[in-house]
Every structure is written in structure tokens, then in C-alpha cells.
Amino acid sequence: MNMNSGDDAAGFVLAGGRSSRMGRDKALLPFAGRPLIAHALSILEEAGLRATIAGADESSHASLASFAPVVDDVEPGLGPLGGICAALRSTSAHYAVFLSVDLPLLPSSLVVYLLRRARASGLAVTVVSVAGFSETFPAVVDRAALGSLEASLHAGTGGCFNAFESASAGLGQPLGLAAVELLAQPGQVMHPLGLPPPRWFLNLNTPEEVRRAEALITRDRRRVA
């Protein structure tokens, strides 16, 4: 399913990090028959985006490159914000859509909606909230925010969400925020297995969380069938 998100946007999966709680490289962890990196790339591709991997270090570059093109961190060890900045420097697209590798339950329709909302609003950064809490990813970022994001990266003043807020403020804009529940209720965004929005954002940081997520989709696939 290709939703044709246009040529002014590029998709990036953030696949860096040491995955210390998982005990192994999270990007290559099997989930529902495929590595997590394959699930994340599929979400972006189903939304009609060219998908690239960002934030990889030298040790994982070769293994990840078999799945998609890889943008290496220019300054390794600076976390996902370093991967975001490297990705924005690598593309000429107006918008970059960022997805973390550990969110395999996100529906591609949410990515499509966020990109449309970013285009319509003209805001530099668009993210979502669920159950009243703001989520860092997925995020749609205008390339015009790169300078401010790099300043936050080198200042070491916080994580990605704080950097998104700073970039928006620096451009004289609010942070674009979409409440997922309000999108799901009228069917603007939906999950193909009927999962409710809070489950879309189940981060897979531990083996137990992987087992829980696999149990969820197995049960819901049986219900849909």
C-alpha cells in the first residue's frame, strides 16, 4: 500500500543507540518474523516515502545497509539528535519524517496524516500526543529547523523533544501537536489490526516488551481474521 506522500519528503528510521536494556542490537531484533528495522522501513514505505536509516555507527553500518541506504552519524555518540541532524544534512527534501526503530505497531496512516498536517500548517516540527502525553516520534521536521537543532546538539541542552521545542520557538512558531485519539475517533487515522492508539506507541526496549507486543498483534490478527 503506497499512499503517495510526495517527493518533497524523505523518511528516516533512527537506528542508533546501544540497546543496553535489550542486551543486543535492537534494530536487528526479530519481531513477528522480521527484524525491527524491516518493520520501521515498511511503515515509511507504505506511507509513500523514500526510506533511509540514520544514526548508525560503524559497527552496525554493514548489517543495516542490506536493508536500506544508511546515513552515518557525523559525530557518533551524540544520541538520536545526532542522527536527526545527520539525516537533515543528507537530504534536499523540504520535510524529513523521523521514526524510531522500536515502534513497530505504528500505522502508516499516522505518518501520512502528520505529513499532510505539516504541509498545511507550515510549522517546523509536527509530533503527536496520546493520552495527554507528547511523543517524540514519529516527527515531521522542516529542513529549515536544521540550524537550531544543530545548536541544541552541540550545546547538549536536552533530548530530541526539547530540541524540537527550541527549534520551533527559534522560528517564532509553536510546536505542531496532534492528539491521536481525536484522529482515531472519526477514522482519520486507523490501525489495520484495530489496535487502539495507546498501543501504537509501545516501545520495545526489553525482551518482555517484545513478547507483549507480539502477543497483542497475534491476538488481534486472529480477531480480524
Secondary structure as UniProt FT lines:
FT   TURN            7..8
FT   STRAND          9..14
FT   TURN            20..23
FT   HELIX           26..28
FT   STRAND          30..31
FT   TURN            32..33
FT   STRAND          34..35
FT   HELIX           36..46
FT   TURN            47..48
FT   STRAND          50..56
FT   HELIX           58..65
FT   TURN            66..67
FT   STRAND          70..72
FT   TURN            76..77
FT   HELIX           80..90
FT   STRAND          95..100
FT   TURN            101..102
FT   TURN            104..105
FT   HELIX           108..121
FT   STRAND          125..130
FT   TURN            131..132
FT   STRAND          133..142
FT   HELIX           143..145
FT   HELIX           146..155
FT   HELIX           160..170
FT   TURN            171..172
FT   STRAND          176..179
FT   HELIX           180..184
FT   TURN            185..187
FT   TURN            192..193
FT   HELIX           197..200
FT   HELIX           207..224
//
